[in-house]
């Protein structure tokens, strides 16, 4: 199954969040076709989390993008991790979503099949 471009996925993600009454914003535009997508979750309570692409070994064959939790900490620590990821991959996308419920609204990879 063909995978959506990063640009299309990010646009749809932000639009869906807005439709659901949540604030989501594009913090960094990456490579249009296949840039890695990272999602920062701000719980608005002094905590944040960063999600990144799941390893291919945990990906399913349905074409759905899957993510894994990279860091669950305070917002400054998450921003430090984002800066490190950017030094490694300047073509990444960064989307930030605010959700007091703590739901990043993404599909998480399962550790086992």
N, C-alpha and C positions, 0 to 999 in steps of 0.2 A: 504494500500500500504506500502511495506517495505521501511524503511528509510535507506539511505546510511550511512556507518560508517563515523565517524568524520574524520578519516584518509583519506578515499577516497575522501570525499567532499573537504577537504583542498587541497589535491593534485590536484584535477580537477580545483579548483578555481585559484590556483597559475599558473597552466599551461594555463588556458584561459586568464588570465591577461597578461602573457608573449606573448601569441599569438596575443593579441590585442595591443602590444607595450607598455604595462604598467609594472611598477616594482611592484612586490608583493613578500613578503618574509615571511617565517615562523619564527616567533619570539619565539614561545614556543610550544613545542609538548605536547599535553595532552593525556588523556585516548584514546586509539586506537579506541574503539568501539563507545563510547557515550559521550566523553568529550564535554563540552559546548564550542562553537566556538565564539570567539570575533574577530571583524575586526576593526582595527585602520586605519582610512583614513587620510593621510597627503596630504593636498592640495598644499603644497610647497609654501605657501604664508604667513606662520606664523600661520595658523589655522589648526586644526585637529578635528576629530570626532571619537567617539567610539561607535560601534554597538555591541549589544549582543543578545542572543536568545530572541525571543518574548515569552511572556507568552503563555501557552497552550491555554488559552481562545481565543487568537487571531490567533491561528494556523488553517490552512485549512486542509482538509482531503486528499489533493493530494500528501502528502509525501514530499513536498518542504520545505526546511528549511526557516524559516522566522525570520527576525531580527527587532530590534527596536533601535532607536537612544537613547543612554544612556547619551552622553555628546557631545556638540559642543562648543569647546573652543580653548585655545592655547595648543600647544603640551605638555607643562609641566603639565597642569591640567589634560590632558588626561592620561599621564603617571602615575600621582598620582591615578587616578581612576583605571587604570590597576593594580597597586600595591594593592589597596584595594580588587579588585576582586580576585586577586591571593591569598590573605590571606583567603578569604572565600572559594575558590575552587582551590586547587593546581593542579587539573587535567584538567584545561581548556586549550584550544588551543588559540593562539594569532597569527593572520595574519595581516601584515601591507601592505597596498597598497598605492602607490603614484599616485595621479590623480589630475592634475590642474583643471579639469572640475568639481571636487567635487562629482563624481559618485562613490560610493563604490562598484558597480557591485554586489549587493546582492538584494534579494527580501525582501522588507519591509512589515511588517504586517500592515494591515489596522485597524483603530480603530473601524470601524463599519463593519458589514458583507456585 
